[in-house]
Amino acid sequence: MNFGLVIHGPEVIDSGHAKLILELFSRFGDVTAKLGGAMGKIAVIDAHMEDLIDINESLKPSAAIDSLLDTCDAVCLLNHGKTAENGLEFGSIVMSRLMDRNSIPLIQI
């Protein structure tokens, strides 16, 4: 399987959760990871993960997801909200901006 991961925000990188999820998904198939948004770029560099997470484009999370829809079997959105409610609201906003949210499975972690 080909998995796409869109990582948003420095918290999910700084906490080590992004690396853990990347490693887990890599056990089951190929993984393409992209940064969604601009705030996590320095965190990716600080964590020495620029070879694992594409930081070359400055895409909004929804645009990063859209860019993976044609090449991936499933896409996950990774973020670390301050509260569960914030995380759910963020996911809802991103989903509302997708070109085709029903083309492949999309999971928020």
N, C-alpha and C positions, 0 to 999 in steps of 0.2 A: 504494500500500500504506500501511497504518497500522502504524507501529512503536511499541511501548512500550519504554521504557528505565527500568529500576529501578537507581538508583545508590546504592551502599552504601559508606559510609566516606569520610573526608576525603581520604585518600591519592589516590584516583582523580580527585578534583576538583583537588587541589593540584598534581598532576603534569601537568595539562592534558589527560590522556587522555579524561576525560568530555567535554570541549568538542570534542575531535577526533572522537570517536565520534558525538556529536550532529550535528556538521557533515556527517560522512560519510553517516549515515542520512538526513539531511534532503535529500540529493541524489536519493534514491530514493522518497521519499514523506513523509507527514505523521508527525511524531514527538511522542509524549506522554511526557515524562520526569518521573519521580517519585523523591523521595528515599526510600530504604528504611532505616529506622533513624534515630536522632537525632544521631549523631556528625557527620554531614556538613553539618548545617544552617549552621553558622558558615562552613564552607569555601565553600558555595554563595554566601553573602552576600559573603564576602571576594573571591570571584572575579567578583562582579557578574553571577551567572547565575540570579538568582531569577526572571527573566522567561522562562528556558528550562527550569528544573527546579522542579517544584511542591514547595514545602517547607511548605505549609499544613497537611498532615496528618502526624501522627506514626505512621507505619505500620511494622510489621515488614516486612522484605523480602518474605516470602511473602505477606503481606496486600496489599502494593503490587502484586505480580505478579497476584494474584487479582483486584484491582480493574481491571486492564487486559485481562483475558481476553475480555470481551464486546465490546470496542471495537477491538481490535488484531488484525492478521493474524499478528504474531510479537512476542515479547517477549524482550528481552535483559537479563540481569543483569550489571551492571558492578561490579567490585570490584578492589581491589589488595591481594592477600594478601602477607604477608611472605615466604612461600615458595609454590611450586607446590602442595605438599601441603596447606598451609593453605587456599589458594584452592579446591582441589577438595573439601576437607572442608566448607568453608562452603557451596559450591554444593549438595553432597549434603544438608546439613541443611535448606537452604531448600527444595529439591525435595521432601523428605519431608513438609513442612508445607503443601504446596499442596492446594487443594480438588480440582483436576482437572489433573494435570500432562500429560495427553495431548490436551487440547482444541486447542491451537495450538502451533506450534514455539516452544521456549524454548531460548535460547542463553546460555551464560555466557561473558563476555569478561573 
